[in-house]
Amino acid sequence: MPSYIVSSAFEGLSCQVCGLQAHGKRFEAVCCLPCAAFFRRYVLLNCKHKCLNENKCENFGTGIFKFAVAF
């Protein structure tokens, strides 16, 4: 059971980034808490990234990507 409460407006919706249960809308996207936290840190730290897999990452709705990004 998640340690947070999903807003009823987002019940049944999936995160547009990773496919997990959406929690709310952040940065103009419906997303889960882990993705919201990642993008919040990304913006606050003014990060630049480079895909380590030539933009060919696969996501199977598990919330986990096979490859990462380098900052």
Contacts in CASP RR format, 6 or more apart in sequence:
PFRMAT RR
TARGET T0000
AUTHOR 0000-0000-0000
METHOD contacts of the structure
MODEL  1
MPSYIVSSAFEGLSCQVCGLQAHGKRFEAVCCLPCAAFFRRYVLLNCKHK
CLNENKCENFGTGIFKFAVAF
2 21 0 8 1.000
4 23 0 8 1.000
4 33 0 8 1.000
6 21 0 8 1.000
6 22 0 8 1.000
6 23 0 8 1.000
6 24 0 8 1.000
7 23 0 8 1.000
7 24 0 8 1.000
9 24 0 8 1.000
10 22 0 8 1.000
10 23 0 8 1.000
10 24 0 8 1.000
10 25 0 8 1.000
10 30 0 8 1.000
12 21 0 8 1.000
12 22 0 8 1.000
13 21 0 8 1.000
13 22 0 8 1.000
13 30 0 8 1.000
14 20 0 8 1.000
14 21 0 8 1.000
14 22 0 8 1.000
14 30 0 8 1.000
14 61 0 8 1.000
15 21 0 8 1.000
15 22 0 8 1.000
15 23 0 8 1.000
15 30 0 8 1.000
15 31 0 8 1.000
15 32 0 8 1.000
15 35 0 8 1.000
15 63 0 8 1.000
16 22 0 8 1.000
16 29 0 8 1.000
16 30 0 8 1.000
16 31 0 8 1.000
17 29 0 8 1.000
17 31 0 8 1.000
17 32 0 8 1.000
17 35 0 8 1.000
18 31 0 8 1.000
18 32 0 8 1.000
18 34 0 8 1.000
18 35 0 8 1.000
18 59 0 8 1.000
18 61 0 8 1.000
18 62 0 8 1.000
18 63 0 8 1.000
18 64 0 8 1.000
18 65 0 8 1.000
19 32 0 8 1.000
19 59 0 8 1.000
19 61 0 8 1.000
19 62 0 8 1.000
19 63 0 8 1.000
20 32 0 8 1.000
20 34 0 8 1.000
20 35 0 8 1.000
20 61 0 8 1.000
20 62 0 8 1.000
20 63 0 8 1.000
21 32 0 8 1.000
22 30 0 8 1.000
22 31 0 8 1.000
22 32 0 8 1.000
23 31 0 8 1.000
23 32 0 8 1.000
23 33 0 8 1.000
23 36 0 8 1.000
24 30 0 8 1.000
24 31 0 8 1.000
24 36 0 8 1.000
25 31 0 8 1.000
26 35 0 8 1.000
26 36 0 8 1.000
26 39 0 8 1.000
26 40 0 8 1.000
27 36 0 8 1.000
27 39 0 8 1.000
27 43 0 8 1.000
31 39 0 8 1.000
32 63 0 8 1.000
34 63 0 8 1.000
41 47 0 8 1.000
42 49 0 8 1.000
47 71 0 8 1.000
48 71 0 8 1.000
49 69 0 8 1.000
49 70 0 8 1.000
49 71 0 8 1.000
50 69 0 8 1.000
50 70 0 8 1.000
51 57 0 8 1.000
51 67 0 8 1.000
51 69 0 8 1.000
52 67 0 8 1.000
52 68 0 8 1.000
52 69 0 8 1.000
52 70 0 8 1.000
53 66 0 8 1.000
53 67 0 8 1.000
57 65 0 8 1.000
57 66 0 8 1.000
57 67 0 8 1.000
58 65 0 8 1.000
58 66 0 8 1.000
59 65 0 8 1.000
END
